[in-house]
Amino acid sequence: MKVVYLAAGAAGMYCGSCLHDNTLAAALAQLGEDVLLVPTYTPLRTDEDSMSDSHLFFGGINVYLQQHSPIFRHTPWFLDALLDHPGIIRWLTRGGPKVEAEKLGALTVSMLEGEHGRQRKEVRKLVRWIEREAKPDIVHLSNAMLIGVAAEIQKLGIPVVTTLSGEDIFLEKVPEPHYSQARKVLRERAAKLDGFVALNRYYADYMADYIDVPRERVRVIPHGLNLAGHGARPSGPRSPQTIGYFARICPDKGLHNLIDAAERLLADSEVPPFRIRTAGYLGALDRPYLEALQKRIDGWNRLGMFEYLGEVSRAEKITTLQSFDLMCLPTVYHESKGISVLEAMANGVPVVLPDHGTFPEVVEATGGGVLYRADDPAALTAALKQLLLNPAEASAIGRRGKAGIEGNFTAELMAEATLAMYREVIAGPGSPAASRVAAG
């Protein structure tokens, strides 16, 4: 089977969706499928061997210029290709996104409108390449914000499915009138799509309502890890113990909630010595956030209490995770992926998580974590204290989590389930792709 997987680049940062897409593409290829992982907006960045194709569609520079200037909606394609050069895009997007979602409302609506939007020229480029060169049996979108391309691809007799992956987090920051317009277009386009995938039951339930599609049309396929290199963290007591945080440094991910809890723990004489170790992407827009937290931490007058390692490679990530005695990801929003939590568990690290989003499902499936009542600082503090005071209990939780990941959250399982879904979609009533796959 030939698959074109359109993945949204994240302006030079590591993001959960890019990591998921690359891991899935590699695992599908291991099963013998012909997969083209094609970036959109910006080149993909991943900490594993990249599966990314050399093509780039909907280059971020062209998309922006076509939104704001009629001239660029009619420029020759060879000129557009210059602006789509990966080196130029990487240079202009270094430091991450420069514009908040609040200022991208009109562009969001236009992209969702696809062949009727201001980026219709970009739709034509993609569709021509799919028709003349790629010729896939199915097209998979990495998220529903790319749904504007689906109708024109489906006219070629090629089914289109999408992963549901945090769309609401972006859309809920878009102001009116563009918010309502985007929701309306998204619902209209979603009704005609061939299939949907969510990484957990929570997000499948939530997004089925959000985009107004029957829940039974959303397939739940959990994220799977490439477990190469992951292993058990060192056993035995360590002092001070390390509370880890591994995620993007931004308010949505809730590092400030961990800092709040740390202050409470420092005031508790029963709590043994600990430190906080963090790693993850920090974009230009979020630097003031980290600086404010750092000033607050400096006021504790505790040397070596807090460490930020920045971005890390895959090998460094595994080493960092294995240095944690426990990990806390106290997100503000309801997490739709939580990949770093799975990675921590894969290394035997127990996790402390709010009881919302995908986290209750992950803890239920693995036994690898402790849930606390979300938006309750005292509950978070108590959960951290419990594990700091009971390292043997924490280690047992970590071992259960590791076994749960190895049994339920592997890249191979994810790829097998995805391939089964592709086959069902292609074999659907009247599908032109079914005969091609059977013949090939």
C-alpha positions as CSV (number, residue, x, y, z in Angstrom):
1,M,0.0,0.0,0.0
2,K,1.2,3.5,-0.8
3,V,0.5,6.2,1.8
4,V,1.1,9.9,1.6
5,Y,1.2,11.2,5.1
6,L,1.0,15.0,5.3
7,A,2.6,16.3,8.5
8,A,2.5,19.8,9.8
9,G,5.9,21.2,10.7
10,A,6.3,23.1,13.9
11,A,8.6,26.0,13.1
12,G,11.8,24.3,14.1
13,M,10.7,23.0,17.5
14,Y,10.3,19.4,18.7
15,C,6.6,18.8,19.0
16,G,4.6,15.7,20.0
17,S,2.8,15.5,16.6
18,C,6.0,15.5,14.6
19,L,7.5,12.8,16.8
20,H,4.3,10.8,16.5
21,D,4.1,11.2,12.7
22,N,7.8,10.2,12.2
23,T,7.6,7.2,14.5
24,L,4.4,6.0,12.8
25,A,5.9,6.4,9.3
26,A,9.0,4.5,10.2
27,A,6.9,1.7,11.8
28,L,4.7,1.4,8.7
29,A,7.8,1.2,6.5
30,Q,9.1,-1.6,8.8
31,L,5.9,-3.5,8.0
32,G,6.7,-3.2,4.3
33,E,4.4,-0.3,3.3
34,D,5.4,2.5,1.0
35,V,5.1,5.7,3.0
36,L,5.9,9.2,2.0
37,L,6.0,11.5,5.1
38,V,5.6,14.9,3.5
39,P,6.0,18.1,5.5
40,T,3.8,21.2,5.3
41,Y,4.4,24.7,6.6
42,T,8.0,24.1,7.7
43,P,10.4,21.1,7.6
44,L,9.8,18.5,10.3
45,R,12.1,18.2,13.3
46,T,12.4,14.9,15.1
47,D,14.9,13.3,17.4
48,E,14.8,9.9,15.6
49,D,16.1,9.2,12.1
50,S,13.9,11.4,9.9
51,M,11.4,9.7,7.5
52,S,10.6,13.1,5.9
53,D,10.3,13.4,2.2
54,S,12.2,16.1,0.3
55,H,9.0,17.9,-0.8
56,L,7.5,20.7,1.2
57,F,3.9,22.0,0.6
58,F,2.1,25.0,1.9
59,G,5.5,26.6,2.8
60,G,4.9,28.9,5.7
61,I,6.3,32.0,3.9
62,N,4.1,31.5,0.8
63,V,1.1,30.8,3.0
64,Y,1.6,34.0,4.9
65,L,2.3,36.1,1.9
66,Q,-0.7,34.8,-0.1
67,Q,-2.9,35.6,2.9
68,H,-1.8,39.2,3.1
69,S,-0.9,40.2,-0.5
70,P,-2.9,39.5,-3.7
71,I,0.3,39.6,-5.7
72,F,1.6,36.4,-4.2
73,R,-1.6,34.5,-5.0
74,H,-0.6,34.8,-8.7
75,T,3.2,34.5,-8.6
76,P,4.8,31.8,-10.8
77,W,5.4,28.5,-9.1
78,F,9.2,28.6,-9.6
79,L,9.3,31.8,-7.5
80,D,7.2,30.1,-4.8
81,A,9.7,27.3,-4.8
82,L,12.5,29.7,-3.8
83,L,10.5,30.8,-0.8
84,D,9.8,27.2,0.1
85,H,13.5,26.3,0.3
86,P,14.0,24.5,3.7
87,G,17.0,26.6,4.5
88,I,15.2,29.9,4.1
89,I,12.2,28.6,6.1
90,R,14.4,27.3,8.9
91,W,16.2,30.7,9.1
92,L,13.0,32.7,9.3
93,T,11.3,30.4,11.8
94,R,14.3,29.9,14.1
95,G,13.2,30.5,17.7
96,G,9.8,29.0,17.1
97,P,6.5,30.7,16.1
98,K,6.7,34.5,16.1
99,V,2.9,35.1,15.9
100,E,0.3,34.1,18.6
101,A,-2.7,32.1,17.6
102,E,-4.8,35.2,18.5
103,K,-3.5,37.0,15.4
104,L,-3.9,34.1,12.9
105,G,-7.7,34.0,12.7
106,A,-8.2,35.0,9.1
107,L,-5.3,32.8,7.9
108,T,-6.8,29.9,9.8
109,V,-10.2,30.3,8.1
110,S,-8.6,30.6,4.7
111,M,-6.5,27.5,5.1
112,L,-9.6,25.5,6.2
113,E,-11.4,26.7,3.1
114,G,-8.8,25.0,0.9
115,E,-9.7,25.4,-2.8
116,H,-11.8,28.4,-1.9
117,G,-9.3,30.1,0.3
118,R,-6.4,32.5,-0.4
119,Q,-4.0,29.6,-0.5
120,R,-5.8,27.8,-3.4
121,K,-2.6,27.9,-5.5
122,E,-0.9,25.8,-2.8
123,V,-3.8,23.3,-2.9
124,R,-3.4,23.0,-6.7
125,K,0.4,22.3,-6.3
126,L,-0.2,19.5,-3.8
127,V,-3.1,17.9,-5.7
128,R,-1.1,17.9,-9.0
129,W,1.9,16.2,-7.3
130,I,-0.4,13.6,-5.7
131,E,-2.1,12.9,-9.0
132,R,1.0,12.8,-11.3
133,E,3.8,11.7,-9.0
134,A,2.9,10.2,-5.7
135,K,-0.3,8.3,-6.7
136,P,-1.1,7.0,-3.2
137,D,-3.8,4.6,-2.2
138,I,-4.6,6.8,0.8
139,V,-3.7,10.2,2.2
140,H,-3.3,10.7,6.0
141,L,-3.4,14.3,7.5
142,S,-1.5,14.8,10.7
143,N,-4.2,17.0,12.1
144,A,-7.6,18.4,11.0
145,M,-6.3,21.9,10.5
146,L,-5.1,20.5,7.1
147,I,-8.6,19.4,6.2
148,G,-8.8,22.2,3.5
149,V,-6.9,20.0,1.1
150,A,-9.1,16.9,1.5
151,A,-12.0,17.6,-1.0
152,E,-9.7,18.1,-4.0
153,I,-7.7,15.0,-3.2
154,Q,-10.9,13.0,-2.8
155,K,-12.0,14.1,-6.3
156,L,-9.0,11.9,-7.5
157,G,-10.7,8.9,-6.0
158,I,-8.2,8.8,-3.1
159,P,-9.6,8.5,0.5
160,V,-8.4,11.0,3.1
161,V,-8.2,10.4,6.8
162,T,-6.9,12.6,9.6
163,T,-5.4,12.3,13.0
164,L,-7.1,14.5,15.7
165,S,-4.2,16.1,17.5
166,G,-4.7,19.2,19.7
167,E,-6.7,21.3,17.2
168,D,-8.9,22.7,20.0
169,I,-5.9,24.1,21.9
170,F,-5.1,26.3,18.9
171,L,-8.6,27.2,17.8
172,E,-9.8,28.2,21.3
173,K,-7.3,31.0,21.2
174,V,-8.6,32.4,18.0
175,P,-10.9,35.4,18.6
176,E,-14.2,36.2,17.0
177,P,-15.4,36.4,14.3
178,H,-12.8,34.0,13.0
179,Y,-13.3,31.5,15.7
180,S,-16.9,30.8,14.8
181,Q,-16.1,30.9,11.1
182,A,-13.3,28.3,11.6
183,R,-15.4,26.0,13.6
184,K,-18.2,26.1,11.0
185,V,-15.8,25.3,8.1
186,L,-14.1,22.6,10.1
187,R,-17.4,20.9,10.8
188,E,-18.6,21.1,7.2
189,R,-15.3,19.6,5.9
190,A,-15.1,17.0,8.5
191,A,-18.5,15.6,7.6
192,K,-17.0,14.5,4.2
193,L,-13.7,13.0,5.4
194,D,-13.2,9.2,5.1
195,G,-11.9,8.6,8.6
196,F,-10.5,9.9,11.9
197,V,-7.9,8.7,14.4
198,A,-7.4,9.8,18.0
199,L,-4.6,8.7,20.3
200,N,-7.0,8.1,23.2
201,R,-10.7,7.7,24.2
202,Y,-10.8,11.1,25.9
203,Y,-9.8,13.0,22.7
204,A,-11.9,10.8,20.5
205,D,-15.0,11.6,22.6
206,Y,-14.1,15.3,22.9
207,M,-13.4,15.9,19.2
208,A,-16.3,13.9,17.9
209,D,-18.5,16.5,19.6
210,Y,-16.2,19.4,18.7
211,I,-16.3,18.7,15.0
212,D,-19.7,17.2,15.0
213,V,-19.0,13.7,13.6
214,P,-20.4,10.4,14.9
215,R,-18.2,9.0,17.6
216,E,-18.0,5.6,15.9
217,R,-16.2,7.3,13.0
218,V,-13.2,8.1,15.3
219,R,-10.8,5.2,15.6
220,V,-8.6,5.2,18.8
221,I,-5.1,4.1,18.1
222,P,-2.7,4.9,21.0
223,H,0.7,6.3,20.3
224,G,3.5,3.8,20.2
225,L,7.1,4.3,21.1
226,N,10.2,3.1,19.3
227,L,11.7,1.5,22.4
228,A,15.3,1.3,21.1
229,G,17.6,2.8,23.7
230,H,15.0,3.1,26.4
231,G,15.7,1.1,29.6
232,A,15.3,1.1,33.3
233,R,16.6,4.0,35.4
234,P,19.3,3.2,37.9
235,S,18.0,1.6,41.1
236,G,18.9,2.5,44.7
237,P,18.4,5.6,46.8
238,R,19.5,9.0,45.6
239,S,19.8,12.2,47.5
240,P,18.6,14.7,46.7
241,Q,15.8,13.1,44.8
242,T,15.0,14.6,41.4
243,I,11.6,15.7,40.3
244,G,11.7,15.9,36.5
245,Y,9.7,17.9,34.0
246,F,10.1,17.1,30.3
247,A,7.9,19.1,27.9
248,R,7.8,22.4,26.1
249,I,8.4,25.3,28.4
250,C,5.2,27.3,28.2
251,P,2.2,28.2,30.5
252,D,-0.1,25.5,28.9
253,K,2.3,22.7,30.0
254,G,2.1,24.0,33.6
255,L,5.7,24.3,34.8
256,H,4.6,27.1,37.1
257,N,2.3,24.6,38.8
258,L,5.3,22.4,39.6
259,I,7.1,25.4,41.0
260,D,4.1,26.3,43.2
261,A,4.2,22.7,44.6
262,A,8.0,22.9,45.1
263,E,7.6,25.9,47.3
264,R,5.1,24.1,49.5
265,L,7.3,21.1,49.7
266,L,10.3,23.2,50.8
267,A,8.2,24.5,53.7
268,D,7.4,21.0,54.8
269,S,10.0,19.6,57.3
270,E,8.9,16.0,56.6
271,V,10.0,16.2,52.9
272,P,13.4,14.9,52.1
273,P,15.9,16.9,49.9
274,F,14.9,17.2,46.3
275,R,15.7,19.2,43.2
276,I,13.8,20.0,40.0
277,R,15.3,19.2,36.6
278,T,13.7,20.3,33.4
279,A,14.2,20.0,29.7
280,G,12.2,20.9,26.6
281,Y,11.7,23.3,23.8
282,L,11.7,27.0,24.7
283,G,10.4,29.4,22.0
284,A,11.0,33.1,21.8
285,L,7.4,33.9,22.9
286,D,7.8,31.9,26.1
287,R,11.2,33.2,27.3
288,P,9.7,35.8,29.6
289,Y,7.6,33.0,31.2
290,L,10.8,31.0,32.1
291,E,12.6,34.1,33.2
292,A,9.9,35.0,35.6
293,L,9.9,31.5,37.1
294,Q,13.7,31.6,37.4
295,K,13.6,34.9,39.4
296,R,11.0,33.3,41.7
297,I,13.3,30.2,42.1
298,D,16.3,32.4,42.8
299,G,14.4,33.8,45.7
300,W,14.5,30.4,47.4
301,N,18.2,30.8,48.0
302,R,18.7,27.1,47.4
303,L,21.8,26.5,45.2
304,G,21.3,23.8,42.6
305,M,17.6,23.5,43.3
306,F,16.5,24.1,39.7
307,E,18.1,23.1,36.4
308,Y,17.0,23.8,32.8
309,L,18.8,21.7,30.3
310,G,17.2,23.2,27.1
311,E,16.5,21.0,24.1
312,V,18.1,17.6,24.1
313,S,18.8,14.9,21.5
314,R,17.2,11.5,21.7
315,A,20.2,10.0,23.5
316,E,20.3,12.9,25.9
317,K,16.5,12.7,26.4
318,I,16.8,9.1,27.6
319,T,19.7,9.9,29.9
320,T,17.7,12.8,31.3
321,L,14.6,10.8,31.9
322,Q,16.6,8.1,33.6
323,S,18.0,10.8,36.0
324,F,14.5,11.5,37.3
325,D,13.2,9.8,40.4
326,L,9.8,10.9,39.4
327,M,8.3,13.1,36.6
328,C,5.5,15.6,36.9
329,L,3.7,17.1,33.9
330,P,1.1,19.4,35.6
331,T,-0.6,20.7,32.4
332,V,-3.2,23.4,32.5
333,Y,-5.0,22.3,29.4
334,H,-6.4,18.8,28.8
335,E,-3.5,16.9,27.1
336,S,-4.4,15.1,23.9
337,K,-1.1,13.2,23.5
338,G,1.3,13.1,26.4
339,I,4.1,11.5,24.6
340,S,6.8,12.5,27.1
341,V,4.8,10.8,29.8
342,L,5.0,7.5,27.9
343,E,8.7,8.0,27.3
344,A,9.3,8.5,31.1
345,M,7.4,5.3,31.8
346,A,9.4,3.5,29.2
347,N,12.4,4.2,31.4
348,G,10.8,3.1,34.6
349,V,10.1,6.6,35.9
350,P,6.8,7.0,37.9
351,V,4.7,10.0,36.8
352,V,2.5,12.5,38.7
353,L,-0.3,13.8,36.6
354,P,-3.5,15.8,36.8
355,D,-6.7,13.8,36.4
356,H,-7.8,15.2,33.1
357,G,-7.2,14.7,29.4
358,T,-5.5,11.5,28.3
359,F,-3.7,11.0,31.6
360,P,-6.3,8.9,33.5
361,E,-6.3,6.4,30.5
362,V,-2.5,6.2,30.4
363,V,-2.3,5.5,34.2
364,E,-5.1,3.0,34.0
365,A,-3.5,1.1,31.1
366,T,0.0,1.1,32.6
367,G,-0.2,1.5,36.4
368,G,2.8,3.8,36.0
369,G,1.6,6.9,37.7
370,V,-0.3,8.8,40.4
371,L,-3.2,11.1,39.5
372,Y,-4.0,14.2,41.5
373,R,-7.1,16.4,41.4
374,A,-6.5,19.0,38.7
375,D,-6.4,22.7,39.7
376,D,-5.7,21.8,43.3
377,P,-2.2,22.9,44.4
378,A,-2.5,21.0,47.7
379,A,-3.4,17.8,45.9
380,L,-0.4,18.1,43.6
381,T,1.9,18.8,46.6
382,A,0.5,15.7,48.4
383,A,1.1,13.4,45.4
384,L,4.7,14.6,45.0
385,K,5.3,14.2,48.8
386,Q,3.9,10.7,48.8
387,L,6.5,9.5,46.2
388,L,9.4,11.5,47.7
389,L,8.7,9.9,51.1
390,N,8.3,6.4,49.7
391,P,11.0,5.7,47.1
392,A,10.3,2.0,47.1
393,E,6.6,2.6,46.2
394,A,7.8,5.0,43.5
395,S,10.1,2.4,42.0
396,A,7.3,-0.2,42.0
397,I,5.1,2.2,40.2
398,G,7.9,2.9,37.7
399,R,8.4,-0.8,37.0
400,R,4.7,-1.3,36.4
401,G,4.7,1.6,34.0
402,K,7.6,0.3,32.0
403,A,5.9,-3.1,31.6
404,G,2.7,-1.4,30.6
405,I,4.4,0.6,27.9
406,E,6.2,-2.5,26.5
407,G,2.9,-4.4,26.4
408,N,0.6,-1.7,25.1
409,F,2.3,1.3,23.6
410,T,4.9,0.2,21.0
411,A,5.4,1.6,17.5
412,E,4.7,-1.8,16.0
413,L,1.3,-2.1,17.6
414,M,0.5,1.5,16.5
415,A,1.5,0.8,12.9
416,E,-0.5,-2.5,12.7
417,A,-3.6,-0.8,14.0
418,T,-3.2,2.1,11.6
419,L,-2.6,-0.2,8.6
420,A,-5.8,-2.1,9.5
421,M,-7.7,1.2,9.6
422,Y,-6.3,2.1,6.2
423,R,-7.5,-1.2,4.7
424,E,-11.0,-0.7,6.1
425,V,-11.2,2.8,4.7
426,I,-9.9,1.8,1.3
427,A,-12.2,-1.2,1.1
428,G,-15.2,1.0,1.9
429,P,-18.3,0.9,-0.4
430,G,-17.5,2.2,-3.8
431,S,-13.9,3.1,-3.0
432,P,-11.8,3.4,-6.3
433,A,-8.7,2.7,-4.3
434,A,-9.8,-0.8,-3.3
435,S,-9.1,-2.3,-6.7
436,R,-5.7,-0.7,-7.0
437,V,-4.6,-2.1,-3.6
438,A,-5.9,-5.5,-4.4
439,A,-4.1,-5.5,-7.8
440,G,-0.9,-4.2,-6.3
